[in-house]
Structures are given as structure tokens and as C-alpha cells.
């Protein structure tokens, strides 16, 4: 072979050798190269004309492989949240996001505590989606919605013929959630006997159908939620201390919306975006007066109340949501702050209106007798709305009577507001349906 041919062959071998050295030889080398790409280029930056999308870097940043995420405008910052369903950038919520991120990696039982409407179920879903059990079932048990006689069969299941009407076997929620997550909402409503059986099932990771002695595997991660004080329930004998210890391996507290002022406007805008699509209206936003009203309102119904208020306002508005579009809260208070000296401001703050005078007067008479002073059709004197209880007074007796009368008043007002619908009244009073029925029976309403 000529010298020219040998030179050409050596050049070809050198070129092919250089290609072989550039090609990654292992999975580790592939991942290292992908990390170098992700560091050199931020996938959130706008894509240049004619540039191929950096799918590897985008998949690493977003936690999934696939096409690059859309670019963000200079005025739009990425959401600081652990889950697309939970929104907030206040310090309390950022702390919750971090807690969810850390505990989701484990199988610890989580107890989510917070007022009604703060998003406890959303946190439970986020924990499940971020856990190693994400591909397995997420099963919910609403302890407050199930009659006491059915809770045990719903949790543990039953065999055919176990009781009258059991025509076929039925798997329980624990069995259905095997390998996944069981969410116990309003766990404080579980009967004591069911609490004992649940504790045994969680410790042994096995259950027995009603009417069967055959054990069934139940490997579940428990997430429980309640808006009640479980420690007080333990003192009262309504909740087992050992079950509280078992569920409270990692508690997460959700603060009420009134203590998360930084999240109110962000949530309102999020709900407005949803309302725009739902109502097919091009509403530009909120007026400054509305923003001030939203920030000053105590939001007793928390995020749920805010969502309903924004959606209703969006239905009424045409261009911009103004103060007149804001609804009254379920307690009859205006969302627009009023000076305490303004006419009717104190009555509005307390949730009373002229239409509710009858049940209020009725409960006052129940507490202090028929001789309560009234200004209805009366004349002169300082009789107004003052209460003049008979003497002598027994503080303990009056306190007990006042508590019952206050509950009676609240229930009557809620029933009146909901036109007799007990389920709606229970939601309005932030109690479960069974508790409301028990109070109605006890107070003879």
C-alpha cells in the first residue's frame, strides 16, 4: 500500500476512535452528562429560534421526561409549591410544603390538623402522590359521613351471610387500600370499639372480615385528619390515647386563612382564573377596594369560603370584580369592613339580622324565662335588648344554660338560613351531620 493510502487509513481509525471515546459507555456516564447539560442551560429560559428543546434537562428539573415546559414571561415567577393542587407562598405554607416533601418519603402515619376548609384532604393527596406508594390506591374514609353502625363493615369488610342482608362478600376500605394510602377524614368520629380494632389492624398489618377468622394482608400508610382537639377528646374519653400515638407519628398543622394573609390574594386570583373558564367571561381582576376587603375579612370558612366568594363575584361581575359583587359570609357578616361605630356594625359582626330576631328572642326567654324585656311593641324605658335574668343567680347553672341556649340559637339560625336542610346547616356550623342530629335531639329543636 502506498504511503498516501496508509496515511488515509490512520486518519479514518483516529476519527472512529475519537467517536468511540465520546460515546457514553455506561448509564452512570449518561446521567453525569445529563446533569452537566441541565447545569449549563436553565430549561425555564425561553427557547431560541431554531434550537432543539433540551428534553433531558427539562425532564430532570420537572421530575419527568418529555417535552420542555413553556417559557415564563419576565413578570411571572414559578410557583413555590409542592403540589399543583396546593397554592401558597406564605411562610406557614412553605413550611408545610417542606414537611410534606420530607415525610412523603417515609411510611410514617401523618396526622393533618386544621380548621374546616383549610385543605387537609389536598395535603393528604399530595403526600400520597409524592410517596413510593403513588401508583397504588388512595382510599378515603369520611368518618363523619358514615353511620356508626356501618363504619366497622366499611373499614374491615364482611363475608357473605355475616349478617342479615349480606348476600355477598364485600372488601373493606383497608383491604382496598392494600399497598397504598388510607385517608381517615374526621378521624375523631370513629367509635371507641372501631378505634381498638383499627389500632390492632395497623400494628399487625392484617384485618379480618366480619364473619371470618381468615386474616387478610393490609399494608397501608395511614393519613388522618381532624378539625378537633384530639388530646381533649382523649381526656373526655372519646378517643383512645394509644391510637392517637399511632396516628400522630408526624403531625402537620394547617393554619387558618386569616393567619396566612400572604396567600389570600394569590388564592383569589387562582380561583378567578378557574371562574373565568367556568363562566366563559373575560374578567380583568379585582378592584383595590375588593383586595382590601379580602385581606380584612376573617374567613371563618377558610379557603372553601374564599373560593365560593370569588366564584359568585365572578358570576355577577362583567369587567372588574367590585365591592358590590362580594357576597355575605355564611354568618351574615359583610366582607366589606365597617367601622364599629357605624349603624348595625356590631349586629353584623355578631351575625344577627332583623329576620333572626324571633329565634334569638325565643332562646333568651328559654334562658331567663318569659319575663325578658323586649322592645317589640313596647314603650319607653331602658328595656331595649337588655337581658334581665331573675335573682338569685347561680353562675354554674347560668353558664350551662347559656351554652345550651347559644348552641340552640346557632342551630336555629343555620336551619333558617338553609331552609331546614340539615346537611347544609351542618356544613354552615362546621360540624359533621351526626353531631348536628345529636344536638337537635338533645336541645329538642
C-alpha positions as CSV (number, residue, x, y, z in Angstrom):
1,X,0.0,0.0,0.0
2,X,1.3,3.5,-0.8
3,X,2.3,5.9,1.8
4,X,-0.8,8.1,0.9
5,X,-3.2,5.2,1.5
6,X,-1.6,4.4,4.9
7,X,-2.0,8.0,6.0
8,X,-5.6,8.0,5.0
9,X,-6.3,4.7,6.9
10,X,-4.7,6.1,10.0
11,X,-6.8,9.2,9.8
12,X,-10.0,7.1,9.5
13,X,-9.0,5.0,12.5
14,X,-8.2,8.1,14.6
15,X,-11.6,9.6,13.7
16,X,-13.5,6.5,14.6
17,X,-11.6,6.1,17.9
18,X,-12.4,9.7,18.9
19,X,-16.1,9.0,18.3
20,X,-15.9,5.9,20.4
21,X,-14.4,7.8,23.3
22,X,-17.2,10.5,23.0
23,X,-19.9,7.9,23.2
24,X,-21.0,7.2,26.8
25,X,-20.2,3.7,27.9
26,X,-22.5,3.3,30.9
27,X,-25.7,4.6,32.5
28,X,-23.7,6.5,35.0
29,X,-21.9,8.4,32.3
30,X,-25.3,9.2,30.6
31,X,-26.6,10.6,33.9
32,X,-23.5,12.7,34.5
33,X,-23.7,14.1,31.0
34,X,-27.4,15.0,31.5
35,X,-26.6,16.8,34.8
36,X,-23.9,18.8,33.0
37,X,-26.4,19.8,30.4
38,X,-29.0,20.8,33.0
39,X,-26.5,23.0,34.8
40,X,-25.3,24.7,31.6
41,X,-28.8,25.6,30.5
42,X,-31.9,26.6,32.5
43,X,-34.9,24.9,30.9
44,X,-37.2,27.7,32.2
45,X,-35.5,30.1,29.8
46,X,-37.2,30.9,26.5
47,X,-36.2,28.6,23.7
48,X,-34.1,30.3,21.0
49,X,-35.4,30.3,17.4
50,X,-34.4,27.1,15.6
51,X,-33.0,25.5,18.8
52,X,-33.9,21.9,19.7
53,X,-35.7,21.6,23.1
54,X,-33.5,20.2,25.8
55,X,-35.6,17.3,26.8
56,X,-33.1,15.6,29.1
57,X,-32.5,18.8,31.2
58,X,-36.3,19.5,31.3
59,X,-37.0,16.0,32.5
60,X,-34.5,16.3,35.3
61,X,-35.8,19.7,36.5
62,X,-39.5,18.9,36.3
63,X,-39.2,15.3,37.6
64,X,-40.4,13.7,34.4
65,X,-39.1,13.1,30.9
66,X,-40.8,14.8,28.0
67,X,-41.1,18.0,26.1
68,X,-39.8,21.2,27.6
69,X,-42.1,23.3,29.8
70,X,-43.4,26.6,28.3
71,X,-41.3,29.6,28.9
72,X,-42.3,32.1,31.5
73,X,-42.8,35.8,31.0
74,X,-40.4,38.1,32.8
75,X,-43.2,39.1,35.2
76,X,-44.2,35.6,36.1
77,X,-42.3,33.6,38.7
78,X,-42.7,29.8,39.1
79,X,-45.0,28.7,41.9
80,X,-43.3,27.7,45.2
81,X,-45.4,24.7,45.9
82,X,-45.0,21.0,46.5
83,X,-48.1,20.0,44.5
84,X,-50.1,21.6,41.7
85,X,-53.3,21.4,43.8
86,X,-51.9,23.3,46.8
87,X,-51.2,27.0,46.4
88,X,-49.4,29.5,48.7
89,X,-46.2,31.3,49.3
90,X,-46.6,32.5,52.8
91,X,-44.1,31.3,55.4
92,X,-46.6,28.9,57.1
93,X,-47.4,27.2,53.8
94,X,-43.7,27.0,52.7
95,X,-43.1,25.2,56.0
96,X,-46.0,22.8,55.2
97,X,-44.6,22.1,51.7
98,X,-41.2,21.2,53.2
99,X,-42.8,18.9,55.8
100,X,-44.8,17.2,53.1
101,X,-41.7,16.7,50.9
102,X,-39.7,15.2,53.8
103,X,-42.3,12.9,55.3
104,X,-43.7,11.7,52.0
105,X,-40.5,9.6,51.5
106,X,-41.3,7.5,54.6
107,X,-44.2,5.3,55.7
108,X,-44.9,7.2,58.9
109,X,-48.5,7.9,59.8
110,X,-49.4,11.5,59.3
111,X,-52.0,13.5,61.3
112,X,-53.2,16.6,59.5
113,X,-54.7,19.2,61.8
114,X,-56.6,22.3,60.9
115,X,-59.9,24.1,60.8
116,X,-62.6,23.1,58.3
117,X,-61.8,24.3,54.8
118,X,-58.0,24.7,55.2
119,X,-57.2,21.9,52.7
120,X,-56.4,18.9,54.8
121,X,-57.5,16.5,52.1
122,X,-55.4,18.2,49.5
123,X,-52.3,17.7,51.8
124,X,-53.2,14.0,52.1
125,X,-53.4,13.7,48.3
126,X,-50.0,15.5,48.0
127,X,-48.4,13.1,50.5
128,X,-49.7,10.1,48.5
129,X,-48.6,11.4,45.1
130,X,-45.1,12.2,46.5
131,X,-44.6,8.8,48.2
132,X,-43.4,5.5,46.9
133,X,-47.0,4.3,47.1
134,X,-48.2,6.8,44.4
135,X,-49.0,4.1,41.9
136,X,-51.2,2.2,44.5
137,X,-54.7,3.1,45.6
138,X,-55.6,6.2,47.6
139,X,-58.8,5.3,49.6
140,X,-60.8,7.9,51.6
141,X,-63.0,7.1,54.7
142,X,-65.1,10.0,55.8
143,X,-65.8,9.0,59.4
144,X,-68.3,11.9,59.9
145,X,-70.5,10.8,57.0
146,X,-70.8,7.1,57.8
147,X,-73.4,6.0,60.4
148,X,-71.8,4.4,63.4
149,X,-73.3,1.0,62.7
150,X,-71.7,0.9,59.2
151,X,-68.2,2.2,60.0
152,X,-66.8,-1.1,61.0
153,X,-68.1,-3.0,58.0
154,X,-66.9,-0.3,55.7
155,X,-63.4,-0.3,57.2
156,X,-62.9,-4.1,57.5
157,X,-65.4,-5.6,55.1
158,X,-67.6,-8.6,55.6
159,X,-68.3,-12.1,54.4
160,X,-71.4,-13.4,52.8
161,X,-74.0,-14.3,55.4
162,X,-72.2,-12.4,58.2
163,X,-75.5,-10.5,58.9
164,X,-79.0,-10.1,57.5
165,X,-78.7,-8.7,54.1
166,X,-75.1,-9.6,53.4
167,X,-75.8,-11.5,50.2
168,X,-72.2,-11.5,49.0
169,X,-68.7,-10.7,50.4
170,X,-67.6,-7.1,50.5
171,X,-64.0,-5.9,50.7
172,X,-63.3,-3.2,53.3
173,X,-61.5,0.1,52.7
174,X,-58.4,-1.2,54.5
175,X,-58.3,-4.1,52.1
176,X,-58.9,-1.9,49.1
177,X,-56.0,0.3,50.1
178,X,-53.5,-2.5,50.5
179,X,-50.1,-1.3,49.3
180,X,-51.4,2.3,49.1
181,X,-52.7,5.0,51.4
182,X,-55.8,5.2,53.6
183,X,-57.1,8.7,54.4
184,X,-59.2,8.8,57.5
185,X,-61.1,12.1,57.4
186,X,-62.6,13.4,60.6
187,X,-61.0,10.5,62.5
188,X,-62.3,11.9,65.8
189,X,-65.8,10.5,64.9
190,X,-64.6,6.8,65.0
191,X,-66.4,4.8,67.7
192,X,-64.2,3.5,70.5
193,X,-64.7,-0.1,69.6
194,X,-63.7,0.6,66.0
195,X,-60.7,2.6,67.2
196,X,-59.5,-0.5,69.1
197,X,-59.9,-2.8,66.0
198,X,-58.2,-0.2,63.8
199,X,-55.2,0.0,66.1
200,X,-54.8,-3.7,66.1
201,X,-55.1,-3.9,62.3
202,X,-52.4,-1.2,61.9
203,X,-50.0,-2.8,64.3
204,X,-50.4,-6.3,62.8
205,X,-50.9,-5.2,59.2
206,X,-53.7,-7.6,58.8
207,X,-57.5,-7.5,59.1
208,X,-60.4,-9.9,59.4
209,X,-63.7,-9.6,57.6
210,X,-66.8,-9.5,59.7
211,X,-67.9,-13.1,59.9
212,X,-64.5,-14.6,59.1
213,X,-61.4,-15.8,61.0
214,X,-59.1,-15.8,58.0
215,X,-56.5,-12.9,58.2
216,X,-56.0,-10.7,55.2
217,X,-53.0,-8.6,54.5
218,X,-53.4,-4.8,54.9
219,X,-50.2,-3.0,54.3
220,X,-51.4,0.6,54.2
221,X,-50.0,4.0,55.0
222,X,-52.4,6.0,57.3
223,X,-53.1,9.7,56.9
224,X,-55.6,11.0,59.3
225,X,-57.2,14.5,59.5
226,X,-59.4,16.3,62.0
227,X,-60.5,19.8,63.0
228,X,-61.0,18.8,66.6
229,X,-58.6,18.7,69.6
230,X,-57.8,15.0,69.9
231,X,-56.0,15.5,73.2
232,X,-59.1,17.0,74.7
233,X,-61.1,14.1,73.2
234,X,-58.7,11.7,75.0
235,X,-59.3,13.5,78.3
236,X,-63.1,13.2,77.7
237,X,-62.8,9.5,77.0
238,X,-64.0,9.9,73.4
239,X,-60.6,8.9,71.8
240,X,-58.0,6.3,72.6
241,X,-54.6,7.6,73.7
242,X,-52.8,4.6,72.1
243,X,-54.4,5.2,68.8
244,X,-53.5,9.0,69.0
245,X,-49.9,8.0,69.5
246,X,-50.1,5.6,66.5
247,X,-51.6,8.2,64.2
248,X,-49.6,11.2,65.4
249,X,-46.2,9.9,64.3
250,X,-45.8,13.1,62.2
251,X,-48.3,15.9,62.7
252,X,-48.8,18.7,60.1
253,X,-50.7,21.8,61.2
254,X,-52.5,23.9,58.7
255,X,-53.1,27.4,59.8
256,X,-56.4,29.1,59.1
257,X,-56.5,31.5,56.2
258,X,-56.8,34.6,58.4
259,X,-53.2,33.7,59.7
260,X,-51.9,33.4,56.1
261,X,-52.6,36.8,54.8
262,X,-49.9,36.5,52.1
263,X,-51.9,33.6,50.5
264,X,-55.3,35.3,50.2
265,X,-54.8,37.4,47.1
266,X,-52.8,34.5,45.4
267,X,-55.7,32.1,46.1
268,X,-58.3,34.6,45.0
269,X,-56.6,35.1,41.6
270,X,-56.3,31.3,41.2
271,X,-60.0,30.9,41.8
272,X,-60.7,33.8,39.5
273,X,-58.8,32.1,36.7
274,X,-60.9,29.0,37.2
275,X,-64.1,31.1,37.3
276,X,-63.2,32.8,34.0
277,X,-63.0,29.4,32.3
278,X,-66.1,28.1,34.0
279,X,-68.2,31.2,33.3
280,X,-66.6,32.0,30.0
281,X,-66.1,35.6,30.9
282,X,-63.1,37.9,30.5
283,X,-62.9,39.4,33.9
284,X,-59.7,41.5,34.3
285,X,-59.3,41.2,38.1
286,X,-60.2,42.8,41.4
287,X,-60.6,46.5,42.3
288,X,-58.4,47.9,45.1
289,X,-61.4,48.1,47.4
290,X,-62.1,44.4,46.9
291,X,-58.4,43.4,47.6
292,X,-58.6,45.4,50.9
293,X,-61.9,43.7,51.8
294,X,-60.5,40.2,51.1
295,X,-57.5,40.9,53.3
296,X,-59.6,42.3,56.2
297,X,-62.2,39.5,56.2
298,X,-61.6,36.8,58.9
299,X,-62.6,33.9,56.6
300,X,-64.2,31.6,59.1
301,X,-64.8,29.1,56.3
302,X,-61.1,29.4,55.2
303,X,-60.2,28.5,51.6
304,X,-63.5,27.0,50.8
305,X,-65.3,30.2,51.7
306,X,-62.9,32.3,49.7
307,X,-63.4,30.1,46.6
308,X,-67.2,30.3,46.8
309,X,-67.0,34.1,47.3
310,X,-64.8,34.6,44.2
311,X,-66.9,32.4,42.0
312,X,-70.1,34.1,43.0
313,X,-68.5,37.5,42.4
314,X,-67.3,36.4,39.0
315,X,-70.8,35.4,38.0
316,X,-72.1,38.9,38.9
317,X,-69.2,40.9,37.5
318,X,-68.8,41.9,33.9
319,X,-65.4,43.5,33.7
320,X,-63.8,44.0,37.1
321,X,-64.9,42.5,40.4
322,X,-66.1,45.3,42.7
323,X,-67.2,45.6,46.3
324,X,-70.9,45.2,45.4
325,X,-70.2,41.8,43.8
326,X,-68.9,40.3,47.1
327,X,-71.3,38.0,48.9
328,X,-72.2,37.9,52.5
329,X,-70.4,35.3,54.5
330,X,-72.4,32.3,55.9
331,X,-72.5,34.1,59.2
332,X,-74.3,37.1,57.8
333,X,-71.2,39.4,58.0
334,X,-70.4,41.7,55.1
335,X,-67.0,41.2,53.5
336,X,-66.6,44.9,53.4
337,X,-65.2,46.2,56.7
338,X,-67.3,48.6,58.6
339,X,-66.4,51.0,61.5
340,X,-67.6,49.6,64.8
341,X,-69.5,52.9,65.3
342,X,-71.5,52.5,62.1
343,X,-75.2,51.7,62.5
344,X,-75.7,47.9,62.6
345,X,-71.9,47.2,62.6
346,X,-71.9,45.3,65.9
347,X,-75.0,43.3,64.9
348,X,-73.3,42.4,61.6
349,X,-70.1,41.4,63.4
350,X,-72.1,39.1,65.7
351,X,-74.1,37.6,62.8
352,X,-77.5,38.9,63.8
353,X,-80.1,40.4,61.5
354,X,-83.7,41.6,62.0
355,X,-85.0,38.4,60.3
356,X,-83.4,36.4,63.1
357,X,-84.9,38.3,66.0
358,X,-87.5,35.6,66.6
359,X,-85.2,32.7,67.3
360,X,-82.9,34.9,69.3
361,X,-85.8,36.2,71.4
362,X,-87.0,32.6,71.9
363,X,-83.7,31.4,73.2
364,X,-83.4,34.5,75.5
365,X,-86.7,33.6,77.0
366,X,-85.6,29.9,77.3
367,X,-82.6,31.1,79.4
368,X,-84.2,33.8,81.6
369,X,-87.9,33.0,81.4
370,X,-90.9,34.7,79.9
371,X,-90.2,38.0,81.6
372,X,-87.3,39.0,79.3
373,X,-87.5,42.7,78.4
374,X,-88.5,43.3,74.8
375,X,-88.8,46.4,72.7
376,X,-91.3,44.8,70.3
377,X,-94.3,47.0,70.6
378,X,-93.1,48.2,74.0
379,X,-92.9,51.7,75.2
380,X,-90.2,53.8,76.7
381,X,-87.8,52.8,79.4
382,X,-84.4,51.2,79.1
383,X,-85.8,47.8,78.1
384,X,-84.3,47.5,74.6
385,X,-82.4,44.3,74.1
386,X,-81.1,44.1,77.7
387,X,-81.3,40.8,79.5
388,X,-82.6,40.9,83.0
389,X,-82.2,37.4,84.5
390,X,-84.1,36.6,87.7
391,X,-82.3,36.7,91.0
392,X,-80.7,34.9,92.8
393,X,-78.1,33.8,90.2
394,X,-76.2,30.5,90.2
395,X,-73.1,31.1,88.0
396,X,-72.6,27.4,87.1
397,X,-76.3,26.9,86.3
398,X,-76.4,30.0,84.2
399,X,-73.2,29.1,82.3
400,X,-74.6,25.6,81.5
401,X,-77.9,27.1,80.3
402,X,-76.2,29.8,78.3
403,X,-74.0,27.2,76.5
404,X,-77.1,25.2,75.5
405,X,-79.0,28.3,74.5
406,X,-76.1,29.6,72.4
407,X,-76.0,26.2,70.6
408,X,-79.7,26.3,70.1
409,X,-79.6,29.8,68.7
410,X,-76.8,28.9,66.3
411,X,-78.6,25.8,65.1
412,X,-81.9,27.6,64.6
413,X,-80.2,30.3,62.6
414,X,-78.4,27.8,60.5
415,X,-81.5,25.8,59.8
416,X,-83.4,29.0,58.9
417,X,-80.6,30.0,56.5
418,X,-80.6,26.6,54.9
419,X,-84.4,26.4,54.8
420,X,-84.4,23.4,57.0
421,X,-81.7,21.4,55.2
422,X,-79.8,19.7,58.0
423,X,-76.8,18.7,55.8
424,X,-76.3,22.3,54.8
425,X,-76.7,23.5,58.3
426,X,-74.1,21.1,59.5
427,X,-71.6,22.5,56.9
428,X,-72.5,26.0,58.0
429,X,-71.8,25.2,61.6
430,X,-68.6,23.3,60.8
431,X,-69.8,20.1,62.5
432,X,-70.5,16.7,61.0
433,X,-74.0,15.6,60.3
434,X,-74.2,13.1,63.2
435,X,-73.2,15.7,65.7
436,X,-75.9,18.1,64.5
437,X,-78.6,15.4,64.7
438,X,-77.4,14.6,68.2
439,X,-77.6,18.3,69.2
440,X,-81.0,18.8,67.7
441,X,-82.3,15.8,69.6
442,X,-80.6,16.9,72.9
443,X,-81.8,20.5,72.6
444,X,-85.3,19.4,71.5
445,X,-85.3,21.6,68.4
